[in-house]
Amino acid sequence: MRKMMPAVFITLATLAFSWWAWPQLPERVVTHWGANGQPNGWSSPAFAAFLMPGIMALLTLIFAALPNIDPLKKNYEFHGSVYFLLVNVVIGFTAVVQVLVIGSALGWPIDINATLPVLLGALFLFIGNLLPRIRPNWFMGIRTPWTLSSERVWRKTHRVGGYAFTLAGLVFIGLAFLPTGRKNTIVMLALVIPIVLWPVVYSYLEWRREKEEGGTVGNPTAP
């Protein structure tokens, strides 16, 4: 649980910030923006203030419990530091999004449509850097029937996945410097979706290749 303390602290700090901001929020808080950059979703002050901290608290509890119930628990001896680093960063990312949304509702000079793609891109870059270091497990990484059937396929897929997520992150960041518009969003999705799906396809192709070459296909284990 000690390794989850940053996530716990971030969650409590986000809750404190939301509690402070709650009485100052307008009657309707913008919580969603369309592809054209215009608001198209609103929530009540209480919902906007406390939904995200509640989700963060639930995720923190779930992430803390997952390594203990993973059938491949022994692999956390090799990648436990990566797992908890990723968990804490995801919770931190969620906290930043909450601050941006609430800050925008309070009138802070925040351009959500420019900031969020940069943050999302940075998160993808971070994940791309960590993916090759993740060992086989049931809760984190590119978990397909083929990666979970072969440690070799898992290893090669996560190497490719690291490049794919890095490229997707650069696309997201590049989007922030383009004028807001539906066409740009469609172009971004047209680029990112195939990039992210490619490691899934690759895992199947590698599994087929291993099978055809007579390799041993079975549950991956830590070396």
PyRosetta script that sets phi, psi and omega in degrees:
from pyrosetta import init, pose_from_sequence

init()
pose = pose_from_sequence("MRKMMPAVFITLATLAFSWWAWPQLPERVVTHWGANGQPNGWSSPAFAAFLMPGIMALLTLIFAALPNIDPLKKNYEFHGSVYFLLVNVVIGFTAVVQVLVIGSALGWPIDINATLPVLLGALFLFIGNLLPRIRPNWFMGIRTPWTLSSERVWRKTHRVGGYAFTLAGLVFIGLAFLPTGRKNTIVMLALVIPIVLWPVVYSYLEWRREKEEGGTVGNPTAP")
pose.set_psi(1, -24.2)
pose.set_omega(1, -179.2)
pose.set_phi(2, -59.3)
pose.set_psi(2, -36.7)
pose.set_omega(2, -179.1)
pose.set_phi(3, -70.9)
pose.set_psi(3, -14.1)
pose.set_omega(3, 178.2)
pose.set_phi(4, -93.1)
pose.set_psi(4, -0.9)
pose.set_omega(4, -175.8)
pose.set_phi(5, -60.8)
pose.set_psi(5, -38.4)
pose.set_omega(5, 175.1)
pose.set_phi(6, -57.8)
pose.set_psi(6, -41.1)
pose.set_omega(6, 178.3)
pose.set_phi(7, -64.3)
pose.set_psi(7, -40.4)
pose.set_omega(7, 178.7)
pose.set_phi(8, -62.9)
pose.set_psi(8, -46.7)
pose.set_omega(8, -179.6)
pose.set_phi(9, -62.2)
pose.set_psi(9, -44.8)
pose.set_omega(9, -179.8)
pose.set_phi(10, -62.1)
pose.set_psi(10, -41.1)
pose.set_omega(10, 179.7)
pose.set_phi(11, -63.6)
pose.set_psi(11, -45.5)
pose.set_omega(11, 179.6)
pose.set_phi(12, -65.0)
pose.set_psi(12, -39.5)
pose.set_omega(12, 178.6)
pose.set_phi(13, -65.4)
pose.set_psi(13, -39.2)
pose.set_omega(13, 178.0)
pose.set_phi(14, -66.3)
pose.set_psi(14, -39.9)
pose.set_omega(14, 176.9)
pose.set_phi(15, -62.7)
pose.set_psi(15, -42.6)
pose.set_omega(15, 179.2)
pose.set_phi(16, -63.7)
pose.set_psi(16, -43.2)
pose.set_omega(16, 178.4)
pose.set_phi(17, -62.2)
pose.set_psi(17, -44.5)
pose.set_omega(17, -179.1)
pose.set_phi(18, -64.9)
pose.set_psi(18, -38.9)
pose.set_omega(18, 177.7)
pose.set_phi(19, -62.8)
pose.set_psi(19, -41.0)
pose.set_omega(19, 178.3)
pose.set_phi(20, -65.1)
pose.set_psi(20, -40.6)
pose.set_omega(20, -174.7)
pose.set_phi(21, -78.4)
pose.set_psi(21, -26.1)
pose.set_omega(21, -173.0)
pose.set_phi(22, -47.2)
pose.set_psi(22, -52.9)
pose.set_omega(22, -177.3)
pose.set_phi(23, -66.5)
pose.set_psi(23, -18.2)
pose.set_omega(23, -175.8)
pose.set_phi(24, -94.0)
pose.set_psi(24, -6.5)
pose.set_omega(24, -176.2)
pose.set_phi(25, -74.7)
pose.set_psi(25, 149.7)
pose.set_omega(25, 176.4)
pose.set_phi(26, -69.8)
pose.set_psi(26, 171.4)
pose.set_omega(26, -178.0)
pose.set_phi(27, -62.9)
pose.set_psi(27, -30.8)
pose.set_omega(27, 176.1)
pose.set_phi(28, -126.7)
pose.set_psi(28, 127.9)
pose.set_omega(28, -177.5)
pose.set_phi(29, -109.6)
pose.set_psi(29, 127.8)
pose.set_omega(29, 176.9)
pose.set_phi(30, -69.8)
pose.set_psi(30, 123.8)
pose.set_omega(30, 179.9)
pose.set_phi(31, -125.4)
pose.set_psi(31, 2.0)
pose.set_omega(31, 178.3)
pose.set_phi(32, -152.1)
pose.set_psi(32, 141.7)
pose.set_omega(32, 179.3)
pose.set_phi(33, -123.7)
pose.set_psi(33, 142.1)
pose.set_omega(33, -179.5)
pose.set_phi(34, -80.7)
pose.set_psi(34, 178.5)
pose.set_omega(34, -179.1)
pose.set_phi(35, -63.9)
pose.set_psi(35, -23.2)
pose.set_omega(35, 179.1)
pose.set_phi(36, -87.3)
pose.set_psi(36, 4.6)
pose.set_omega(36, 177.9)
pose.set_phi(37, 85.1)
pose.set_psi(37, 0.8)
pose.set_omega(37, -178.6)
pose.set_phi(38, -96.3)
pose.set_psi(38, 145.2)
pose.set_omega(38, 178.5)
pose.set_phi(39, -60.5)
pose.set_psi(39, 136.9)
pose.set_omega(39, 176.5)
pose.set_phi(40, -141.6)
pose.set_psi(40, 15.7)
pose.set_omega(40, 177.0)
pose.set_phi(41, -152.6)
pose.set_psi(41, 133.7)
pose.set_omega(41, -177.4)
pose.set_phi(42, -130.6)
pose.set_psi(42, 156.0)
pose.set_omega(42, 178.6)
pose.set_phi(43, -138.2)
pose.set_psi(43, 165.2)
pose.set_omega(43, 174.5)
pose.set_phi(44, -71.8)
pose.set_psi(44, 159.0)
pose.set_omega(44, 179.9)
pose.set_phi(45, -56.5)
pose.set_psi(45, -43.9)
pose.set_omega(45, -178.4)
pose.set_phi(46, -65.0)
pose.set_psi(46, -43.4)
pose.set_omega(46, -179.8)
pose.set_phi(47, -62.3)
pose.set_psi(47, -46.0)
pose.set_omega(47, -179.2)
pose.set_phi(48, -66.1)
pose.set_psi(48, -35.0)
pose.set_omega(48, -176.0)
pose.set_phi(49, -76.6)
pose.set_psi(49, -36.8)
pose.set_omega(49, -167.6)
pose.set_phi(50, -115.3)
pose.set_psi(50, -10.4)
pose.set_omega(50, 178.7)
pose.set_phi(51, -63.4)
pose.set_psi(51, -49.5)
pose.set_omega(51, -176.1)
pose.set_phi(52, -64.8)
pose.set_psi(52, -44.6)
pose.set_omega(52, 175.9)
pose.set_phi(53, -60.8)
pose.set_psi(53, -34.6)
pose.set_omega(53, 177.1)
pose.set_phi(54, -64.9)
pose.set_psi(54, -42.6)
pose.set_omega(54, 177.7)
pose.set_phi(55, -63.7)
pose.set_psi(55, -41.2)
pose.set_omega(55, 179.2)
pose.set_phi(56, -61.7)
pose.set_psi(56, -41.6)
pose.set_omega(56, 179.0)
pose.set_phi(57, -64.4)
pose.set_psi(57, -42.5)
pose.set_omega(57, 179.2)
pose.set_phi(58, -64.3)
pose.set_psi(58, -43.8)
pose.set_omega(58, 179.4)
pose.set_phi(59, -63.4)
pose.set_psi(59, -38.6)
pose.set_omega(59, 179.0)
pose.set_phi(60, -60.8)
pose.set_psi(60, -43.9)
pose.set_omega(60, 178.5)
pose.set_phi(61, -64.5)
pose.set_psi(61, -42.8)
pose.set_omega(61, -179.1)
pose.set_phi(62, -64.8)
pose.set_psi(62, -47.2)
pose.set_omega(62, -178.9)
pose.set_phi(63, -62.3)
pose.set_psi(63, -34.5)
pose.set_omega(63, 178.9)
pose.set_phi(64, -68.1)
pose.set_psi(64, -30.6)
pose.set_omega(64, -175.9)
pose.set_phi(65, -87.1)
pose.set_psi(65, -27.8)
pose.set_omega(65, -172.1)
pose.set_phi(66, -55.8)
pose.set_psi(66, -44.7)
pose.set_omega(66, -179.2)
pose.set_phi(67, -59.9)
pose.set_psi(67, -26.3)
pose.set_omega(67, -177.6)
pose.set_phi(68, -79.5)
pose.set_psi(68, -17.0)
pose.set_omega(68, -178.3)
pose.set_phi(69, -114.1)
pose.set_psi(69, 4.0)
pose.set_omega(69, 180.0)
pose.set_phi(70, -74.1)
pose.set_psi(70, 126.7)
pose.set_omega(70, 176.7)
pose.set_phi(71, -58.4)
pose.set_psi(71, -23.6)
pose.set_omega(71, 177.3)
pose.set_phi(72, -103.6)
pose.set_psi(72, 40.1)
pose.set_omega(72, -175.0)
pose.set_phi(73, -55.1)
pose.set_psi(73, -34.3)
pose.set_omega(73, -175.2)
pose.set_phi(74, -62.3)
pose.set_psi(74, -24.3)
pose.set_omega(74, -179.5)
pose.set_phi(75, -71.0)
pose.set_psi(75, -15.1)
pose.set_omega(75, 177.6)
pose.set_phi(76, -69.4)
pose.set_psi(76, -16.0)
pose.set_omega(76, 173.0)
pose.set_phi(77, -65.3)
pose.set_psi(77, -25.5)
pose.set_omega(77, -177.7)
pose.set_phi(78, -97.9)
pose.set_psi(78, -32.5)
pose.set_omega(78, -176.5)
pose.set_phi(79, -126.1)
pose.set_psi(79, 18.1)
pose.set_omega(79, -179.2)
pose.set_phi(80, -59.0)
pose.set_psi(80, -39.3)
pose.set_omega(80, -179.4)
pose.set_phi(81, -65.0)
pose.set_psi(81, -36.4)
pose.set_omega(81, 177.8)
pose.set_phi(82, -67.4)
pose.set_psi(82, -42.9)
pose.set_omega(82, -179.6)
pose.set_phi(83, -58.7)
pose.set_psi(83, -51.8)
pose.set_omega(83, -175.8)
pose.set_phi(84, -71.0)
pose.set_psi(84, -31.4)
pose.set_omega(84, 174.5)
pose.set_phi(85, -63.3)
pose.set_psi(85, -45.4)
pose.set_omega(85, 179.9)
pose.set_phi(86, -63.8)
pose.set_psi(86, -41.7)
pose.set_omega(86, 179.1)
pose.set_phi(87, -60.3)
pose.set_psi(87, -47.9)
pose.set_omega(87, -177.9)
pose.set_phi(88, -64.7)
pose.set_psi(88, -36.0)
pose.set_omega(88, 178.9)
pose.set_phi(89, -69.4)
pose.set_psi(89, -40.2)
pose.set_omega(89, 178.0)
pose.set_phi(90, -62.5)
pose.set_psi(90, -43.2)
pose.set_omega(90, 177.1)
pose.set_phi(91, -63.6)
pose.set_psi(91, -39.7)
pose.set_omega(91, 177.6)
pose.set_phi(92, -64.5)
pose.set_psi(92, -40.2)
pose.set_omega(92, 177.1)
pose.set_phi(93, -60.6)
pose.set_psi(93, -44.4)
pose.set_omega(93, 179.4)
pose.set_phi(94, -62.1)
pose.set_psi(94, -38.7)
pose.set_omega(94, 178.8)
pose.set_phi(95, -64.4)
pose.set_psi(95, -41.4)
pose.set_omega(95, 179.7)
pose.set_phi(96, -64.1)
pose.set_psi(96, -41.5)
pose.set_omega(96, 177.5)
pose.set_phi(97, -60.2)
pose.set_psi(97, -42.5)
pose.set_omega(97, 178.9)
pose.set_phi(98, -61.6)
pose.set_psi(98, -43.7)
pose.set_omega(98, 179.4)
pose.set_phi(99, -63.4)
pose.set_psi(99, -39.9)
pose.set_omega(99, 179.3)
pose.set_phi(100, -64.1)
pose.set_psi(100, -45.1)
pose.set_omega(100, -178.3)
pose.set_phi(101, -65.3)
pose.set_psi(101, -47.2)
pose.set_omega(101, -179.7)
pose.set_phi(102, -68.1)
pose.set_psi(102, -41.2)
pose.set_omega(102, 178.5)
pose.set_phi(103, -61.7)
pose.set_psi(103, -40.3)
pose.set_omega(103, 177.2)
pose.set_phi(104, -62.0)
pose.set_psi(104, -40.6)
pose.set_omega(104, 178.6)
pose.set_phi(105, -65.7)
pose.set_psi(105, -28.2)
pose.set_omega(105, 179.4)
pose.set_phi(106, -83.3)
pose.set_psi(106, -3.0)
pose.set_omega(106, 177.7)
pose.set_phi(107, 95.7)
pose.set_psi(107, 9.6)
pose.set_omega(107, 177.5)
pose.set_phi(108, -66.4)
pose.set_psi(108, 148.0)
pose.set_omega(108, -178.9)
pose.set_phi(109, -75.8)
pose.set_psi(109, 78.4)
pose.set_omega(109, -176.9)
pose.set_phi(110, -119.3)
pose.set_psi(110, 128.3)
pose.set_omega(110, 174.9)
pose.set_phi(111, -99.2)
pose.set_psi(111, 94.2)
pose.set_omega(111, -177.1)
pose.set_phi(112, -58.2)
pose.set_psi(112, -41.6)
pose.set_omega(112, -174.7)
pose.set_phi(113, -68.5)
pose.set_psi(113, -22.3)
pose.set_omega(113, 176.1)
pose.set_phi(114, -93.8)
pose.set_psi(114, -32.4)
pose.set_omega(114, -174.2)
pose.set_phi(115, -78.7)
pose.set_psi(115, -44.6)
pose.set_omega(115, -175.5)
pose.set_phi(116, -61.1)
pose.set_psi(116, -43.9)
pose.set_omega(116, 177.3)
pose.set_phi(117, -59.6)
pose.set_psi(117, -36.4)
pose.set_omega(117, 178.5)
pose.set_phi(118, -65.9)
pose.set_psi(118, -44.3)
pose.set_omega(118, 179.0)
pose.set_phi(119, -63.8)
pose.set_psi(119, -44.0)
pose.set_omega(119, 179.5)
pose.set_phi(120, -64.7)
pose.set_psi(120, -40.6)
pose.set_omega(120, 177.2)
pose.set_phi(121, -62.4)
pose.set_psi(121, -42.1)
pose.set_omega(121, 177.8)
pose.set_phi(122, -62.6)
pose.set_psi(122, -38.3)
pose.set_omega(122, 178.2)
pose.set_phi(123, -64.7)
pose.set_psi(123, -42.7)
pose.set_omega(123, 178.2)
pose.set_phi(124, -63.9)
pose.set_psi(124, -40.1)
pose.set_omega(124, 177.4)
pose.set_phi(125, -61.9)
pose.set_psi(125, -41.0)
pose.set_omega(125, 179.7)
pose.set_phi(126, -64.8)
pose.set_psi(126, -46.4)
pose.set_omega(126, 179.0)
pose.set_phi(127, -62.9)
pose.set_psi(127, -41.0)
pose.set_omega(127, 179.1)
pose.set_phi(128, -60.0)
pose.set_psi(128, -34.3)
pose.set_omega(128, 178.4)
pose.set_phi(129, -71.5)
pose.set_psi(129, -29.8)
pose.set_omega(129, -176.5)
pose.set_phi(130, -89.7)
pose.set_psi(130, -26.0)
pose.set_omega(130, -173.4)
pose.set_phi(131, -52.4)
pose.set_psi(131, -45.1)
pose.set_omega(131, -178.4)
pose.set_phi(132, -64.4)
pose.set_psi(132, -14.4)
pose.set_omega(132, -177.8)
pose.set_phi(133, -94.6)
pose.set_psi(133, -2.4)
pose.set_omega(133, -177.8)
pose.set_phi(134, -85.3)
pose.set_psi(134, 128.9)
pose.set_omega(134, 176.1)
pose.set_phi(135, -88.2)
pose.set_psi(135, 164.9)
pose.set_omega(135, -179.5)
pose.set_phi(136, -55.2)
pose.set_psi(136, 131.9)
pose.set_omega(136, 176.5)
pose.set_phi(137, -160.3)
pose.set_psi(137, 173.7)
pose.set_omega(137, -174.6)
pose.set_phi(138, -98.7)
pose.set_psi(138, -1.1)
pose.set_omega(138, -171.9)
pose.set_phi(139, -128.0)
pose.set_psi(139, -12.7)
pose.set_omega(139, -175.0)
pose.set_phi(140, -137.7)
pose.set_psi(140, 137.6)
pose.set_omega(140, 178.2)
pose.set_phi(141, 106.4)
pose.set_psi(141, -165.6)
pose.set_omega(141, -178.8)
pose.set_phi(142, -91.8)
pose.set_psi(142, 91.2)
pose.set_omega(142, -172.5)
pose.set_phi(143, -99.5)
pose.set_psi(143, 97.9)
pose.set_omega(143, 175.3)
pose.set_phi(144, -116.9)
pose.set_psi(144, 165.5)
pose.set_omega(144, 176.8)
pose.set_phi(145, -56.3)
pose.set_psi(145, -26.5)
pose.set_omega(145, -174.6)
pose.set_phi(146, -86.4)
pose.set_psi(146, -37.2)
pose.set_omega(146, 175.8)
pose.set_phi(147, -70.6)
pose.set_psi(147, -32.8)
pose.set_omega(147, 179.8)
pose.set_phi(148, -80.0)
pose.set_psi(148, -4.4)
pose.set_omega(148, 178.8)
pose.set_phi(149, -101.5)
pose.set_psi(149, -11.3)
pose.set_omega(149, -176.6)
pose.set_phi(150, -152.2)
pose.set_psi(150, 126.4)
pose.set_omega(150, 178.6)
pose.set_phi(151, -66.8)
pose.set_psi(151, -34.9)
pose.set_omega(151, 177.6)
pose.set_phi(152, -63.2)
pose.set_psi(152, -45.4)
pose.set_omega(152, 178.8)
pose.set_phi(153, -64.1)
pose.set_psi(153, -40.9)
pose.set_omega(153, 177.4)
pose.set_phi(154, -57.6)
pose.set_psi(154, -49.2)
pose.set_omega(154, -175.9)
pose.set_phi(155, -62.8)
pose.set_psi(155, -47.2)
pose.set_omega(155, -178.3)
pose.set_phi(156, -68.8)
pose.set_psi(156, -38.1)
pose.set_omega(156, 179.5)
pose.set_phi(157, -64.5)
pose.set_psi(157, -40.0)
pose.set_omega(157, -178.3)
pose.set_phi(158, -74.0)
pose.set_psi(158, -24.5)
pose.set_omega(158, 172.6)
pose.set_phi(159, -68.0)
pose.set_psi(159, -45.9)
pose.set_omega(159, 176.9)
pose.set_phi(160, -64.9)
pose.set_psi(160, -40.6)
pose.set_omega(160, 178.9)
pose.set_phi(161, -60.5)
pose.set_psi(161, -34.9)
pose.set_omega(161, 177.4)
pose.set_phi(162, -60.8)
pose.set_psi(162, -44.1)
pose.set_omega(162, 176.9)
pose.set_phi(163, -65.7)
pose.set_psi(163, -40.0)
pose.set_omega(163, -177.5)
pose.set_phi(164, -64.4)
pose.set_psi(164, -45.8)
pose.set_omega(164, -179.4)
pose.set_phi(165, -68.0)
pose.set_psi(165, -34.5)
pose.set_omega(165, 176.5)
pose.set_phi(166, -63.2)
pose.set_psi(166, -44.2)
pose.set_omega(166, 178.4)
pose.set_phi(167, -64.0)
pose.set_psi(167, -41.9)
pose.set_omega(167, 178.1)
pose.set_phi(168, -62.6)
pose.set_psi(168, -39.3)
pose.set_omega(168, 177.9)
pose.set_phi(169, -61.2)
pose.set_psi(169, -40.7)
pose.set_omega(169, 178.2)
pose.set_phi(170, -65.5)
pose.set_psi(170, -35.5)
pose.set_omega(170, 177.1)
pose.set_phi(171, -64.1)
pose.set_psi(171, -44.6)
pose.set_omega(171, 179.1)
pose.set_phi(172, -60.6)
pose.set_psi(172, -45.0)
pose.set_omega(172, -179.1)
pose.set_phi(173, -65.0)
pose.set_psi(173, -40.8)
pose.set_omega(173, 178.1)
pose.set_phi(174, -61.6)
pose.set_psi(174, -33.7)
pose.set_omega(174, 179.4)
pose.set_phi(175, -60.5)
pose.set_psi(175, -32.5)
pose.set_omega(175, -176.9)
pose.set_phi(176, -65.5)
pose.set_psi(176, -21.4)
pose.set_omega(176, -176.7)
pose.set_phi(177, -98.2)
pose.set_psi(177, 5.6)
pose.set_omega(177, 176.2)
pose.set_phi(178, -102.1)
pose.set_psi(178, 153.8)
pose.set_omega(178, 176.7)
pose.set_phi(179, -59.0)
pose.set_psi(179, 140.5)
pose.set_omega(179, -179.9)
pose.set_phi(180, -65.2)
pose.set_psi(180, 134.9)
pose.set_omega(180, 179.0)
pose.set_phi(181, -179.9)
pose.set_psi(181, 156.8)
pose.set_omega(181, -178.2)
pose.set_phi(182, -62.8)
pose.set_psi(182, -38.4)
pose.set_omega(182, -178.6)
pose.set_phi(183, -62.1)
pose.set_psi(183, -40.2)
pose.set_omega(183, 179.5)
pose.set_phi(184, -65.2)
pose.set_psi(184, -38.3)
pose.set_omega(184, 179.2)
pose.set_phi(185, -65.6)
pose.set_psi(185, -41.2)
pose.set_omega(185, 179.2)
pose.set_phi(186, -64.7)
pose.set_psi(186, -41.4)
pose.set_omega(186, 178.0)
pose.set_phi(187, -62.8)
pose.set_psi(187, -42.5)
pose.set_omega(187, 179.6)
pose.set_phi(188, -60.5)
pose.set_psi(188, -46.4)
pose.set_omega(188, 179.6)
pose.set_phi(189, -64.9)
pose.set_psi(189, -39.1)
pose.set_omega(189, 179.7)
pose.set_phi(190, -63.5)
pose.set_psi(190, -27.1)
pose.set_omega(190, 178.3)
pose.set_phi(191, -87.8)
pose.set_psi(191, -44.7)
pose.set_omega(191, -172.2)
pose.set_phi(192, -72.7)
pose.set_psi(192, -42.8)
pose.set_omega(192, -176.1)
pose.set_phi(193, -59.1)
pose.set_psi(193, -49.5)
pose.set_omega(193, 177.3)
pose.set_phi(194, -62.8)
pose.set_psi(194, -36.4)
pose.set_omega(194, -179.8)
pose.set_phi(195, -61.7)
pose.set_psi(195, -45.6)
pose.set_omega(195, -177.4)
pose.set_phi(196, -72.3)
pose.set_psi(196, -32.6)
pose.set_omega(196, -179.4)
pose.set_phi(197, -78.0)
pose.set_psi(197, -21.7)
pose.set_omega(197, -176.6)
pose.set_phi(198, -56.1)
pose.set_psi(198, -44.1)
pose.set_omega(198, 178.4)
pose.set_phi(199, -59.0)
pose.set_psi(199, -31.1)
pose.set_omega(199, 177.6)
pose.set_phi(200, -66.1)
pose.set_psi(200, -46.8)
pose.set_omega(200, 177.9)
pose.set_phi(201, -63.3)
pose.set_psi(201, -42.4)
pose.set_omega(201, -179.4)
pose.set_phi(202, -60.4)
pose.set_psi(202, -38.8)
pose.set_omega(202, -179.3)
pose.set_phi(203, -62.7)
pose.set_psi(203, -37.7)
pose.set_omega(203, 177.9)
pose.set_phi(204, -67.6)
pose.set_psi(204, -44.6)
pose.set_omega(204, -179.3)
pose.set_phi(205, -62.3)
pose.set_psi(205, -40.4)
pose.set_omega(205, 179.0)
pose.set_phi(206, -68.1)
pose.set_psi(206, -37.8)
pose.set_omega(206, 177.5)
pose.set_phi(207, -63.5)
pose.set_psi(207, -42.5)
pose.set_omega(207, 177.7)
pose.set_phi(208, -62.3)
pose.set_psi(208, -43.3)
pose.set_omega(208, -179.8)
pose.set_phi(209, -62.0)
pose.set_psi(209, -43.3)
pose.set_omega(209, 179.7)
pose.set_phi(210, -63.4)
pose.set_psi(210, -40.2)
pose.set_omega(210, 179.8)
pose.set_phi(211, -66.0)
pose.set_psi(211, -42.3)
pose.set_omega(211, -179.5)
pose.set_phi(212, -67.7)
pose.set_psi(212, -30.6)
pose.set_omega(212, 179.6)
pose.set_phi(213, -83.2)
pose.set_psi(213, -1.1)
pose.set_omega(213, 178.2)
pose.set_phi(214, 83.1)
pose.set_psi(214, 18.8)
pose.set_omega(214, 178.4)
pose.set_phi(215, -71.0)
pose.set_psi(215, 164.5)
pose.set_omega(215, 179.4)
pose.set_phi(216, -86.4)
pose.set_psi(216, 120.8)
pose.set_omega(216, 179.1)
pose.set_phi(217, -109.3)
pose.set_psi(217, 119.6)
pose.set_omega(217, -179.4)
pose.set_phi(218, -165.6)
pose.set_psi(218, -177.1)
pose.set_omega(218, -178.6)
pose.set_phi(219, -62.0)
pose.set_psi(219, 128.5)
pose.set_omega(219, -178.5)
pose.set_phi(220, -68.9)
pose.set_psi(220, 144.9)
pose.set_omega(220, 177.0)
pose.set_phi(221, -131.7)
pose.set_psi(221, 158.8)
pose.set_omega(221, -180.0)
pose.set_phi(222, -70.8)
pose.set_psi(222, 140.5)
pose.set_omega(222, 179.2)
pose.set_phi(223, -71.2)
pose.dump_pdb("model.pdb")
